[in-house]
Amino acid sequence: MSRRARPAAGPRVLGIDPGTRRTGWGVIEPWGPRARVVASGVIAAGDKRPLEKRLRTIHEGLAAVIAEHGPRAVAVEEIFHHKFANAAMKLGHARGVALLAAASADLEVFAYAPSLVKRTVAGRGRADKAQVARLVTAILQLDETPPEDASDALAIALTHVQASRAVGMRARR
């Protein structure tokens, strides 16, 4: 009687979907040909608080996630052109705080275009948030769909895992 060996877990990846009101995060690890969720959630920074206080809340929340779950890499979306300049600037502030949290923990950061994240998870670069959330739930075999911001963060982490595998496969040729 032979027992199948359990796949070894790969290095953990923290995906971050930055926002000044809600920042989604998700930690996954490669598990054989798949990936599994270690943890995910949303840092609620608030709507009415001053921006600097929300940014501090995001930084403290991400630092706690990093300390608790020990990722080896961080994946974030690249900045995209936003319809409203003020909204893009605020998003840039939240993304900067995420980069600072990663740098403070000496973690390497990888950035992915939003269209690549959607294409990796949904097969097309213009998928909507609900479709991404449903597919993240299916791919990671979750019992329930995570909140939208956490689903987006898990999609970003999945994109990094897929990109890392592709690089590894090219290196072995």
N, CA and C atoms as an extended XYZ file, in Angstrom:
519
Properties=species:S:1:pos:R:3:atomname:S:1:resname:S:1:resid:I:1 pbc="F F F"
N         0.852       -1.162        0.000 N   MET     1
C         0.000        0.000        0.000 CA  MET     1
C         0.904        1.233        0.000 C   MET     1
N         0.697        2.110       -0.965 N   SER     2
C         1.536        3.310       -1.015 CA  SER     2
C         0.713        4.536       -0.653 C   SER     2
N         1.362        5.388        0.072 N   ARG     3
C         0.714        6.651        0.439 CA  ARG     3
C         1.275        7.736       -0.450 C   ARG     3
N         0.383        8.583       -0.925 N   ARG     4
C         0.839        9.695       -1.759 CA  ARG     4
C         1.433       10.770       -0.859 C   ARG     4
N         2.558       11.273       -1.272 N   ALA     5
C         3.206       12.334       -0.495 CA  ALA     5
C         2.394       13.617       -0.607 C   ALA     5
N         2.289       14.310        0.500 N   ARG     6
C         1.611       15.600        0.492 CA  ARG     6
C         2.513       16.612       -0.199 C   ARG     6
N         1.942       17.486       -1.013 N   PRO     7
C         2.779       18.496       -1.662 CA  PRO     7
C         3.377       19.444       -0.631 C   PRO     7
N         4.561       19.895       -0.929 N   ALA     8
C         5.212       20.855       -0.037 CA  ALA     8
C         4.657       22.247       -0.310 C   ALA     8
N         4.471       23.006        0.728 N   ALA     9
C         4.000       24.376        0.583 CA  ALA     9
C         5.154       25.256        0.129 C   ALA     9
N         4.860       26.173       -0.754 N   GLY    10
C         5.862       27.119       -1.212 CA  GLY    10
C         5.871       28.356       -0.343 C   GLY    10
N         6.692       29.341       -0.705 N   PRO    11
C         6.776       30.567        0.091 CA  PRO    11
C         5.469       31.361        0.046 C   PRO    11
N         5.097       31.869        1.181 N   ARG    12
C         3.860       32.641        1.296 CA  ARG    12
C         3.962       33.979        0.579 C   ARG    12
N         2.843       34.384        0.005 N   VAL    13
C         2.743       35.651       -0.723 CA  VAL    13
C         1.605       36.460       -0.117 C   VAL    13
N         1.866       37.726        0.153 N   LEU    14
C         0.843       38.654        0.620 CA  LEU    14
C         0.402       39.509       -0.555 C   LEU    14
N        -0.857       39.386       -0.936 N   GLY    15
C        -1.443       40.256       -1.948 CA  GLY    15
C        -2.129       41.413       -1.253 C   GLY    15
N        -1.961       42.613       -1.791 N   ILE    16
C        -2.556       43.807       -1.186 CA  ILE    16
C        -3.344       44.575       -2.245 C   ILE    16
N        -4.585       44.894       -1.914 N   ASP    17
C        -5.428       45.760       -2.737 CA  ASP    17
C        -5.608       47.059       -1.957 C   ASP    17
N        -4.739       48.057       -2.207 N   PRO    18
C        -4.756       49.257       -1.374 CA  PRO    18
C        -5.940       50.170       -1.664 C   PRO    18
N        -6.431       50.771       -0.618 N   GLY    19
C        -7.478       51.783       -0.706 CA  GLY    19
C        -7.425       52.602        0.569 C   GLY    19
N        -7.821       53.865        0.491 N   THR    20
C        -7.722       54.711        1.677 CA  THR    20
C        -8.856       54.474        2.659 C   THR    20
N        -9.921       53.847        2.221 N   ARG    21
C       -11.021       53.517        3.130 CA  ARG    21
C       -10.973       52.054        3.558 C   ARG    21
N       -10.685       51.197        2.596 N   ARG    22
C       -10.624       49.749        2.849 CA  ARG    22
C        -9.444       49.189        2.064 C   ARG    22
N        -8.546       48.521        2.744 N   THR    23
C        -7.414       47.866        2.100 CA  THR    23
C        -7.581       46.364        2.265 C   THR    23
N        -7.677       45.686        1.140 N   GLY    24
C        -7.810       44.240        1.179 CA  GLY    24
C        -6.444       43.582        1.237 C   GLY    24
N        -6.391       42.434        1.905 N   TRP    25
C        -5.145       41.672        1.964 CA  TRP    25
C        -5.479       40.184        1.923 C   TRP    25
N        -4.538       39.424        1.381 N   GLY    26
C        -4.714       37.980        1.336 CA  GLY    26
C        -3.358       37.303        1.299 C   GLY    26
N        -3.179       36.313        2.143 N   VAL    27
C        -1.928       35.549        2.185 CA  VAL    27
C        -2.229       34.158        1.637 C   VAL    27
N        -1.466       33.766        0.610 N   ILE    28
C        -1.610       32.425        0.059 CA  ILE    28
C        -0.239       31.771       -0.009 C   ILE    28
N        -0.262       30.453       -0.173 N   GLU    29
C         0.990       29.743       -0.404 CA  GLU    29
C         0.754       28.698       -1.481 C   GLU    29
N         1.725       28.554       -2.378 N   PRO    30
C         1.618       27.493       -3.371 CA  PRO    30
C         1.551       26.146       -2.656 C   PRO    30
N         0.743       25.261       -3.174 N   TRP    31
C         0.548       23.946       -2.555 CA  TRP    31
C         0.442       22.957       -3.699 C   TRP    31
N         1.581       22.357       -4.052 N   GLY    32
C         1.588       21.502       -5.229 CA  GLY    32
C         1.247       22.353       -6.444 C   GLY    32
N         0.368       21.861       -7.309 N   PRO    33
C        -0.006       22.639       -8.498 CA  PRO    33
C        -1.033       23.734       -8.199 C   PRO    33
N        -1.528       23.780       -7.000 N   ARG    34
C        -2.558       24.738       -6.604 CA  ARG    34
C        -1.968       25.771       -5.650 C   ARG    34
N        -2.864       26.510       -5.035 N   ALA    35
C        -2.489       27.440       -3.968 CA  ALA    35
C        -3.582       27.356       -2.917 C   ALA    35
N        -3.213       27.655       -1.696 N   ARG    36
C        -4.214       27.645       -0.630 CA  ARG    36
C        -4.124       28.944        0.159 C   ARG    36
N        -5.264       29.317        0.716 N   VAL    37
C        -5.349       30.550        1.489 CA  VAL    37
C        -4.864       30.286        2.904 C   VAL    37
N        -3.975       31.135        3.369 N   VAL    38
C        -3.543       31.111        4.760 CA  VAL    38
C        -4.497       31.988        5.568 C   VAL    38
N        -4.743       33.197        5.074 N   ALA    39
C        -5.648       34.131        5.743 CA  ALA    39
C        -5.955       35.275        4.778 C   ALA    39
N        -7.054       35.954        5.018 N   SER    40
C        -7.382       37.145        4.226 CA  SER    40
C        -8.296       38.041        5.055 C   SER    40
N        -8.385       39.280        4.624 N   GLY    41
C        -9.242       40.198        5.346 CA  GLY    41
C        -9.204       41.592        4.754 C   GLY    41
N        -9.826       42.506        5.471 N   VAL    42
C        -9.907       43.893        5.037 CA  VAL    42
C        -9.546       44.778        6.223 C   VAL    42
N        -8.693       45.749        5.979 N   ILE    43
C        -8.365       46.757        6.985 CA  ILE    43
C        -9.290       47.937        6.717 C   ILE    43
N       -10.226       48.155        7.620 N   ALA    44
C       -11.188       49.250        7.471 CA  ALA    44
C       -10.589       50.496        8.117 C   ALA    44
N       -10.182       51.447        7.280 N   ALA    45
C        -9.543       52.666        7.781 CA  ALA    45
C       -10.552       53.765        8.077 C   ALA    45
N       -11.778       53.605        7.625 N   GLY    46
C       -12.817       54.593        7.913 CA  GLY    46
C       -13.050       55.545        6.765 C   GLY    46
N       -14.197       56.188        6.797 N   ASP    47
C       -14.580       57.127        5.739 CA  ASP    47
C       -14.349       58.578        6.119 C   ASP    47
N       -14.571       58.887        7.357 N   LYS    48
C       -14.604       60.292        7.761 CA  LYS    48
C       -13.349       60.760        8.488 C   LYS    48
N       -12.445       59.856        8.773 N   ARG    49
C       -11.218       60.232        9.492 CA  ARG    49
C       -10.269       60.973        8.559 C   ARG    49
N        -9.396       61.799        9.090 N   PRO    50
C        -8.396       62.469        8.251 CA  PRO    50
C        -7.512       61.434        7.533 C   PRO    50
N        -7.074       61.779        6.343 N   LEU    51
C        -6.298       60.867        5.514 CA  LEU    51
C        -5.086       60.309        6.251 C   LEU    51
N        -4.348       61.167        6.966 N   GLU    52
C        -3.127       60.698        7.634 CA  GLU    52
C        -3.430       59.641        8.693 C   GLU    52
N        -4.566       59.732        9.341 N   LYS    53
C        -4.942       58.735       10.353 CA  LYS    53
C        -5.355       57.416        9.685 C   LYS    53
N        -6.018       57.520        8.543 N   ARG    54
C        -6.379       56.297        7.799 CA  ARG    54
C        -5.121       55.602        7.301 C   ARG    54
N        -4.157       56.380        6.816 N   LEU    55
C        -2.910       55.786        6.330 CA  LEU    55
C        -2.154       55.085        7.457 C   LEU    55
N        -2.159       55.668        8.644 N   ARG    56
C        -1.519       55.025        9.793 CA  ARG    56
C        -2.223       53.709       10.124 C   ARG    56
N        -3.538       53.696       10.087 N   THR    57
C        -4.308       52.479       10.347 CA  THR    57
C        -3.941       51.390        9.335 C   THR    57
N        -3.827       51.762        8.069 N   ILE    58
C        -3.454       50.799        7.023 CA  ILE    58
C        -2.054       50.255        7.291 C   ILE    58
N        -1.116       51.146        7.597 N   HIS    59
C         0.264       50.706        7.852 CA  HIS    59
C         0.324       49.758        9.043 C   HIS    59
N        -0.322       50.124       10.131 N   GLU    60
C        -0.304       49.270       11.325 CA  GLU    60
C        -0.966       47.921       11.043 C   GLU    60
N        -2.066       47.935       10.291 N   GLY    61
C        -2.755       46.694        9.954 CA  GLY    61
C        -1.897       45.780        9.087 C   GLY    61
N        -1.251       46.351        8.070 N   LEU    62
C        -0.400       45.529        7.194 CA  LEU    62
C         0.835       45.022        7.945 C   LEU    62
N         1.407       45.849        8.799 N   ALA    63
C         2.553       45.403        9.600 CA  ALA    63
C         2.157       44.221       10.484 C   ALA    63
N         0.962       44.262       11.053 N   ALA    64
C         0.488       43.152       11.886 CA  ALA    64
C         0.270       41.888       11.053 C   ALA    64
N        -0.291       42.033        9.856 N   VAL    65
C        -0.498       40.882        8.963 CA  VAL    65
C         0.846       40.249        8.608 C   VAL    65
N         1.824       41.078        8.268 N   ILE    66
C         3.151       40.578        7.907 CA  ILE    66
C         3.783       39.847        9.092 C   ILE    66
N         3.699       40.435       10.272 N   ALA    67
C         4.285       39.812       11.466 CA  ALA    67
C         3.601       38.484       11.786 C   ALA    67
N         2.291       38.422       11.640 N   GLU    68
C         1.559       37.205       12.001 CA  GLU    68
C         1.711       36.080       10.984 C   GLU    68
N         1.721       36.404        9.693 N   HIS    69
C         1.653       35.356        8.670 CA  HIS    69
C         2.961       35.104        7.934 C   HIS    69
N         3.973       35.933        8.129 N   GLY    70
C         5.303       35.693        7.588 CA  GLY    70
C         5.407       35.464        6.094 C   GLY    70
N         4.833       36.361        5.270 N   PRO    71
C         5.005       36.183        3.827 CA  PRO    71
C         6.454       36.394        3.424 C   PRO    71
N         6.826       35.821        2.297 N   ARG    72
C         8.186       35.993        1.766 CA  ARG    72
C         8.224       37.046        0.667 C   ARG    72
N         7.044       37.398        0.134 N   ALA    73
C         6.953       38.393       -0.936 CA  ALA    73
C         5.609       39.109       -0.821 C   ALA    73
N         5.567       40.291       -1.411 N   VAL    74
C         4.342       41.090       -1.432 CA  VAL    74
C         4.014       41.406       -2.891 C   VAL    74
N         2.742       41.255       -3.241 N   ALA    75
C         2.272       41.579       -4.589 CA  ALA    75
C         1.206       42.661       -4.486 C   ALA    75
N         1.358       43.706       -5.301 N   VAL    76
C         0.393       44.806       -5.348 CA  VAL    76
C         0.089       45.119       -6.810 C   VAL    76
N        -1.030       45.799       -7.023 N   GLU    77
C        -1.327       46.241       -8.378 CA  GLU    77
C        -0.501       47.465       -8.717 C   GLU    77
N        -0.130       47.563      -10.007 N   GLU    78
C         0.514       48.777      -10.482 CA  GLU    78
C        -0.514       49.895      -10.457 C   GLU    78
N        -0.042       51.116      -10.401 N   ILE    79
C        -0.953       52.254      -10.434 CA  ILE    79
C        -1.534       52.350      -11.840 C   ILE    79
N        -2.835       52.576      -11.890 N   PHE    80
C        -3.508       52.724      -13.172 CA  PHE    80
C        -4.049       54.135      -13.287 C   PHE    80
N        -4.354       54.535      -14.497 N   HIS    81
C        -4.893       55.880      -14.709 CA  HIS    81
C        -6.327       55.908      -14.206 C   HIS    81
N        -6.595       56.828      -13.324 N   HIS    82
C        -7.915       56.933      -12.715 CA  HIS    82
C        -8.655       58.092      -13.343 C   HIS    82
N        -9.955       57.968      -13.386 N   LYS    83
C       -10.803       58.998      -13.978 CA  LYS    83
C       -10.636       60.342      -13.268 C   LYS    83
N       -10.503       60.295      -11.948 N   PHE    84
C       -10.398       61.512      -11.159 CA  PHE    84
C        -9.017       61.594      -10.525 C   PHE    84
N        -8.314       62.690      -10.783 N   ALA    85
C        -6.941       62.843      -10.301 CA  ALA    85
C        -6.853       62.758       -8.780 C   ALA    85
N        -7.796       63.344       -8.065 N   ASN    86
C        -7.762       63.321       -6.605 CA  ASN    86
C        -7.877       61.890       -6.074 C   ASN    86
N        -8.747       61.103       -6.674 N   ALA    87
C        -8.902       59.700       -6.255 CA  ALA    87
C        -7.622       58.919       -6.536 C   ALA    87
N        -6.991       59.177       -7.673 N   ALA    88
C        -5.736       58.490       -8.014 CA  ALA    88
C        -4.634       58.854       -7.020 C   ALA    88
N        -4.591       60.123       -6.603 N   MET    89
C        -3.570       60.535       -5.635 CA  MET    89
C        -3.779       59.835       -4.290 C   MET    89
N        -5.038       59.757       -3.839 N   LYS    90
C        -5.307       59.081       -2.574 CA  LYS    90
C        -4.959       57.603       -2.661 C   LYS    90
N        -5.288       56.971       -3.785 N   LEU    91
C        -4.925       55.576       -3.980 CA  LEU    91
C        -3.402       55.416       -3.948 C   LEU    91
N        -2.707       56.377       -4.536 N   GLY    92
C        -1.243       56.356       -4.510 CA  GLY    92
C        -0.692       56.438       -3.095 C   GLY    92
N        -1.343       57.217       -2.244 N   HIS    93
C        -0.927       57.298       -0.834 CA  HIS    93
C        -1.062       55.933       -0.157 C   HIS    93
N        -2.201       55.272       -0.360 N   ALA    94
C        -2.434       53.961        0.258 CA  ALA    94
C        -1.451       52.932       -0.289 C   ALA    94
N        -1.176       52.994       -1.580 N   ARG    95
C        -0.210       52.065       -2.180 CA  ARG    95
C         1.180       52.317       -1.604 C   ARG    95
N         1.536       53.588       -1.413 N   GLY    96
C         2.829       53.930       -0.818 CA  GLY    96
C         2.968       53.379        0.588 C   GLY    96
N         1.908       53.440        1.363 N   VAL    97
C         1.925       52.887        2.722 CA  VAL    97
C         2.123       51.363        2.664 C   VAL    97
N         1.476       50.702        1.700 N   ALA    98
C         1.657       49.254        1.535 CA  ALA    98
C         3.110       48.931        1.188 C   ALA    98
N         3.702       49.721        0.310 N   LEU    99
C         5.105       49.509       -0.060 CA  LEU    99
C         6.016       49.742        1.141 C   LEU    99
N         5.704       50.747        1.955 N   LEU   100
C         6.490       51.023        3.154 CA  LEU   100
C         6.404       49.859        4.136 C   LEU   100
N         5.214       49.300        4.330 N   ALA   101
C         5.064       48.165        5.245 CA  ALA   101
C         5.902       46.985        4.766 C   ALA   101
N         5.905       46.740        3.454 N   ALA   102
C         6.711       45.648        2.896 CA  ALA   102
C         8.198       45.936        3.061 C   ALA   102
N         8.614       47.147        2.754 N   ALA   103
C        10.028       47.507        2.859 CA  ALA   103
C        10.503       47.456        4.304 C   ALA   103
N         9.643       47.849        5.231 N   SER   104
C        10.008       47.816        6.649 CA  SER   104
C        10.268       46.393        7.133 C   SER   104
N         9.652       45.424        6.468 N   ALA   105
C         9.852       44.011        6.823 CA  ALA   105
C        10.876       43.341        5.902 C   ALA   105
N        11.582       44.133        5.099 N   ASP   106
C        12.585       43.625        4.149 CA  ASP   106
C        12.009       42.600        3.184 C   ASP   106
N        10.783       42.840        2.713 N   LEU   107
C        10.150       41.944        1.755 CA  LEU   107
C        10.261       42.515        0.349 C   LEU   107
N        10.462       41.629       -0.604 N   GLU   108
C        10.503       42.035       -2.002 CA  GLU   108
C         9.073       42.289       -2.472 C   GLU   108
N         8.901       43.344       -3.286 N   VAL   109
C         7.584       43.729       -3.782 CA  VAL   109
C         7.531       43.506       -5.285 C   VAL   109
N         6.410       42.948       -5.731 N   PHE   110
C         6.169       42.712       -7.144 CA  PHE   110
C         4.872       43.416       -7.515 C   PHE   110
N         4.867       44.116       -8.651 N   ALA   111
C         3.688       44.867       -9.073 CA  ALA   111
C         3.137       44.274      -10.367 C   ALA   111
N         1.812       44.221      -10.453 N   TYR   112
C         1.128       43.641      -11.609 CA  TYR   112
C         0.038       44.579      -12.087 C   TYR   112
N        -0.090       44.693      -13.404 N   ALA   113
C        -1.133       45.522      -13.997 CA  ALA   113
C        -2.505       44.942      -13.662 C   ALA   113
N        -3.487       45.810      -13.386 N   PRO   114
C        -4.836       45.314      -13.081 CA  PRO   114
C        -5.386       44.383      -14.164 C   PRO   114
N        -5.111       44.693      -15.426 N   SER   115
C        -5.614       43.832      -16.504 CA  SER   115
C        -4.964       42.448      -16.468 C   SER   115
N        -3.698       42.361      -16.066 N   LEU   116
C        -3.037       41.059      -15.942 CA  LEU   116
C        -3.643       40.254      -14.793 C   LEU   116
N        -3.935       40.914      -13.688 N   VAL   117
C        -4.557       40.231      -12.545 CA  VAL   117
C        -5.898       39.639      -12.979 C   VAL   117
N        -6.710       40.435      -13.661 N   LYS   118
C        -8.018       39.955      -14.116 CA  LYS   118
C        -7.866       38.830      -15.138 C   LYS   118
N        -6.907       38.968      -16.045 N   ARG   119
C        -6.674       37.933      -17.062 CA  ARG   119
C        -6.207       36.634      -16.421 C   ARG   119
N        -5.361       36.724      -15.402 N   THR   120
C        -4.856       35.533      -14.720 CA  THR   120
C        -5.979       34.775      -14.032 C   THR   120
N        -6.869       35.490      -13.392 N   VAL   121
C        -7.927       34.855      -12.606 CA  VAL   121
C        -9.157       34.536      -13.447 C   VAL   121
N        -9.555       35.485      -14.299 N   ALA   122
C       -10.822       35.346      -15.012 CA  ALA   122
C       -10.672       35.011      -16.495 C   ALA   122
N        -9.444       35.072      -17.005 N   GLY   123
C        -9.242       34.758      -18.408 CA  GLY   123
C        -9.430       35.934      -19.348 C   GLY   123
N        -9.834       37.075      -18.804 N   ARG   124
C        -9.962       38.281      -19.626 CA  ARG   124
C        -9.672       39.511      -18.771 C   ARG   124
N        -9.070       40.505      -19.378 N   GLY   125
C        -8.600       41.678      -18.650 CA  GLY   125
C        -9.650       42.687      -18.266 C   GLY   125
N       -10.896       42.471      -18.669 N   ARG   126
C       -11.953       43.431      -18.341 CA  ARG   126
C       -13.030       42.810      -17.447 C   ARG   126
N       -12.680       41.770      -16.735 N   ALA   127
C       -13.639       41.124      -15.828 CA  ALA   127
C       -14.038       42.102      -14.726 C   ALA   127
N       -15.290       42.006      -14.280 N   ASP   128
C       -15.721       42.890      -13.198 CA  ASP   128
C       -15.373       42.275      -11.840 C   ASP   128
N       -15.515       43.085      -10.795 N   LYS   129
C       -15.117       42.661       -9.453 CA  LYS   129
C       -15.884       41.427       -8.990 C   LYS   129
N       -17.170       41.351       -9.304 N   ALA   130
C       -17.976       40.197       -8.883 CA  ALA   130
C       -17.478       38.914       -9.542 C   ALA   130
N       -17.126       38.992      -10.817 N   GLN   131
C       -16.618       37.816      -11.520 CA  GLN   131
C       -15.271       37.389      -10.938 C   GLN   131
N       -14.400       38.340      -10.676 N   VAL   132
C       -13.109       38.031      -10.065 CA  VAL   132
C       -13.318       37.346       -8.717 C   VAL   132
N       -14.233       37.874       -7.914 N   ALA   133
C       -14.497       37.299       -6.590 CA  ALA   133
C       -14.999       35.861       -6.699 C   ALA   133
N       -15.921       35.606       -7.628 N   ARG   134
C       -16.436       34.234       -7.808 CA  ARG   134
C       -15.330       33.276       -8.230 C   ARG   134
N       -14.485       33.717       -9.143 N   LEU   135
C       -13.423       32.836       -9.636 CA  LEU   135
C       -12.330       32.616       -8.597 C   LEU   135
N       -11.995       33.634       -7.820 N   VAL   136
C       -11.039       33.457       -6.726 CA  VAL   136
C       -11.575       32.413       -5.750 C   VAL   136
N       -12.862       32.495       -5.448 N   THR   137
C       -13.497       31.535       -4.543 CA  THR   137
C       -13.384       30.124       -5.094 C   THR   137
N       -13.610       29.962       -6.399 N   ALA   138
C       -13.532       28.638       -7.024 CA  ALA   138
C       -12.088       28.135       -7.102 C   ALA   138
N       -11.183       28.978       -7.559 N   ILE   139
C        -9.782       28.570       -7.726 CA  ILE   139
C        -9.174       28.135       -6.397 C   ILE   139
N        -9.462       28.891       -5.349 N   LEU   140
C        -8.880       28.602       -4.034 CA  LEU   140
C        -9.748       27.659       -3.201 C   LEU   140
N       -10.840       27.183       -3.806 N   GLN   141
C       -11.750       26.225       -3.169 CA  GLN   141
C       -12.213       26.704       -1.787 C   GLN   141
N       -12.691       27.943       -1.750 N   LEU   142
C       -13.164       28.532       -0.499 CA  LEU   142
C       -14.631       28.172       -0.285 C   LEU   142
N       -15.029       28.069        0.949 N   ASP   143
C       -16.417       27.760        1.272 CA  ASP   143
C       -17.345       28.933        1.025 C   ASP   143
N       -16.822       30.146        1.166 N   GLU   144
C       -17.630       31.332        0.897 CA  GLU   144
C       -16.767       32.404        0.253 C   GLU   144
N       -17.424       33.299       -0.447 N   THR   145
C       -16.719       34.365       -1.147 CA  THR   145
C       -16.232       35.408       -0.148 C   THR   145
N       -14.936       35.734       -0.188 N   PRO   146
C       -14.416       36.773        0.718 CA  PRO   146
C       -14.971       38.143        0.330 C   PRO   146
N       -14.863       39.124        1.217 N   PRO   147
C       -15.259       40.491        0.852 CA  PRO   147
C       -14.505       40.931       -0.409 C   PRO   147
N       -15.109       41.849       -1.142 N   GLU   148
C       -14.571       42.280       -2.432 CA  GLU   148
C       -13.104       42.686       -2.376 C   GLU   148
N       -12.715       43.489       -1.402 N   ASP   149
C       -11.331       43.951       -1.315 CA  ASP   149
C       -10.376       42.795       -1.015 C   ASP   149
N       -10.793       41.856       -0.188 N   ALA   150
C        -9.973       40.682        0.103 CA  ALA   150
C        -9.876       39.783       -1.119 C   ALA   150
N       -10.969       39.632       -1.882 N   SER   151
C       -10.936       38.837       -3.122 CA  SER   151
C        -9.938       39.428       -4.107 C   SER   151
N        -9.956       40.744       -4.240 N   ASP   152
C        -9.008       41.397       -5.147 CA  ASP   152
C        -7.567       41.149       -4.695 C   ASP   152
N        -7.320       41.224       -3.396 N   ALA   153
C        -5.975       40.978       -2.871 CA  ALA   153
C        -5.545       39.531       -3.128 C   ALA   153
N        -6.453       38.590       -2.948 N   LEU   154
C        -6.135       37.180       -3.226 CA  LEU   154
C        -5.848       36.980       -4.717 C   LEU   154
N        -6.581       37.690       -5.584 N   ALA   155
C        -6.327       37.615       -7.024 CA  ALA   155
C        -4.929       38.128       -7.358 C   ALA   155
N        -4.513       39.189       -6.698 N   ILE   156
C        -3.170       39.741       -6.918 CA  ILE   156
C        -2.112       38.737       -6.458 C   ILE   156
N        -2.323       38.111       -5.313 N   ALA   157
C        -1.385       37.095       -4.820 CA  ALA   157
C        -1.337       35.899       -5.768 C   ALA   157
N        -2.485       35.465       -6.273 N   LEU   158
C        -2.517       34.360       -7.239 CA  LEU   158
C        -1.735       34.706       -8.505 C   LEU   158
N        -1.855       35.953       -8.945 N   THR   159
C        -1.113       36.396      -10.125 CA  THR   159
C         0.385       36.263       -9.889 C   THR   159
N         0.834       36.630       -8.695 N   HIS   160
C         2.260       36.491       -8.388 CA  HIS   160
C         2.688       35.024       -8.377 C   HIS   160
N         1.887       34.165       -7.782 N   VAL   161
C         2.226       32.735       -7.752 CA  VAL   161
C         2.324       32.201       -9.180 C   VAL   161
N         1.365       32.542      -10.039 N   GLN   162
C         1.389       32.079      -11.427 CA  GLN   162
C         2.613       32.640      -12.162 C   GLN   162
N         2.897       33.921      -11.972 N   ALA   163
C         4.047       34.539      -12.630 CA  ALA   163
C         5.345       33.895      -12.158 C   ALA   163
N         5.443       33.596      -10.876 N   SER   164
C         6.648       32.953      -10.332 CA  SER   164
C         6.832       31.563      -10.906 C   SER   164
N         5.736       30.828      -11.041 N   ARG   165
C         5.809       29.484      -11.640 CA  ARG   165
C         6.265       29.568      -13.087 C   ARG   165
N         5.749       30.547      -13.826 N   ALA   166
C         6.122       30.697      -15.221 CA  ALA   166
C         7.607       31.023      -15.365 C   ALA   166
N         8.104       31.884      -14.494 N   VAL   167
C         9.529       32.213      -14.506 CA  VAL   167
C        10.355       30.984      -14.165 C   VAL   167
N         9.918       30.225      -13.176 N   GLY   168
C        10.621       29.012      -12.779 CA  GLY   168
C        10.659       27.986      -13.899 C   GLY   168
N         9.574       27.852      -14.641 N   MET   169
C         9.529       26.900      -15.736 CA  MET   169
C        10.468       27.327      -16.864 C   MET   169
N        10.516       28.636      -17.143 N   ARG   170
C        11.429       29.118      -18.187 CA  ARG   170
C        12.868       28.905      -17.763 C   ARG   170
N        13.169       29.067      -16.483 N   ALA   171
C        14.539       28.919      -15.998 CA  ALA   171
C        15.013       27.471      -16.087 C   ALA   171
N        14.078       26.515      -16.002 N   ARG   172
C        14.460       25.099      -16.056 CA  ARG   172
C        14.707       24.603      -17.460 C   ARG   172
N        14.289       25.357      -18.457 N   ARG   173
C        14.470       24.920      -19.866 CA  ARG   173
C        15.883       25.032      -20.289 C   ARG   173
